[in-house]
């Protein structure tokens, strides 16, 4: 995951109307399964007058993704699976999509429902803005004062952020890096200090 993956930058809500039924779709960031279920519960409450609250989520990305979905009372396979299929095809991680259907009095049939929920999800994703999520790691560095300025220069050169520092007999730095940058930083500071300074993983 060192190169990151796209996630929702902010929530978005879109609406389409098909044969008098309203399909109101909300897309949100979901960084955990518990968080996705909490937001689903909140949306059910906010949109309580809807007949169905169909959802799908993908938490994580690539080989470490957790998925969930529900037809929420629609005929089996007509709502949740097509919604999840759209999310899979979009290549976006940490995402929750909920479509609230307000029945307009005219049945759509199983094929019509699949098309409607697919179209609703696609419309919402077209309106969604994403940003790149990258894995970050916090490390500790203990070093003599003679390497203090060198360490600060290397941290800056490798896009690290010093979150805390303590000056005592030795210097202790708490630094946060993007994972890929940390690998390069570790190699360089080891070489420049003859192996005397090595980052220790804290998270």
Residue, then its C-alpha position, 0 to 999 in steps of 0.5 A: x500500500x506504499x503508493x496509496x489508494x483513492x478514498x472519498x475526499x468528502x461525502x456526496x449525495x445524488x438522486x435519480x428518479x426511475x418510474x416515480x421511485x426516488x433513489x437517493x444515494x449517499x457516499x461516505x468515507x468508511x475507514x472501519x467496518x464499525x464506522x461504516x455500520x455507524x454511518x449506515x445507522x445514522x443515514x437510516x435515521x436521517x432518511x427514515x421515510x425511505x422504503x429501503x436502505x440498500x448499502x455496500x461498503x469496502x473497507x481497506x483496499x487490494x488484498x486487505x479489503x473487508x466488504x459488506x452489503x444488503x438488499x434491505x428487503x428488495x428481492x434477493x440479489x437485485x440491490x446489494x450485489x449490483x451496488x457492491x459490483x459498482x464499488x469494486x469496479x471503481x477501485x476506491x477503498x474505505x467507501x460506504x454507499x447507501x441508496x435510500x429508495x422511496x417507492x413511487x407506486x410502480x414496480x420495477x421488476x428484478x431486472x429493473x431494480x438491478x439497473x436502477x441500483x446500478x445506475x444510482x451507484x454509478x451516478x453517485x460515484x461520478x459526482x464523488x471526489x477522491x483523494x489518495x490515502x497513503x500508509x504512514x508510520x511513526x518511528x522514534x530516533x535516539x541520537x547524539x547531538x552530533x547527528x542532530x542537524x544531519x537527522x533533521x535535514x534527512x527527515x525533511x529530505x524524505x518528507x518526514x514530519x517531526x511530531x515531538x522532540x526531547x533534548x537530554x543526554x541524547x536527542x529523541x525525535x518522534x517522526x512520522x513518514x509515508x512508508x515508502x519514504x521511511x524505507x529510503x530514510x532508514x537506508x540513508x541515515x544508517x549509511x550517514x551515521x555508520x549504523x549508529x542511528x536507526x529508526x524504531x517503529x512506534x506504530 
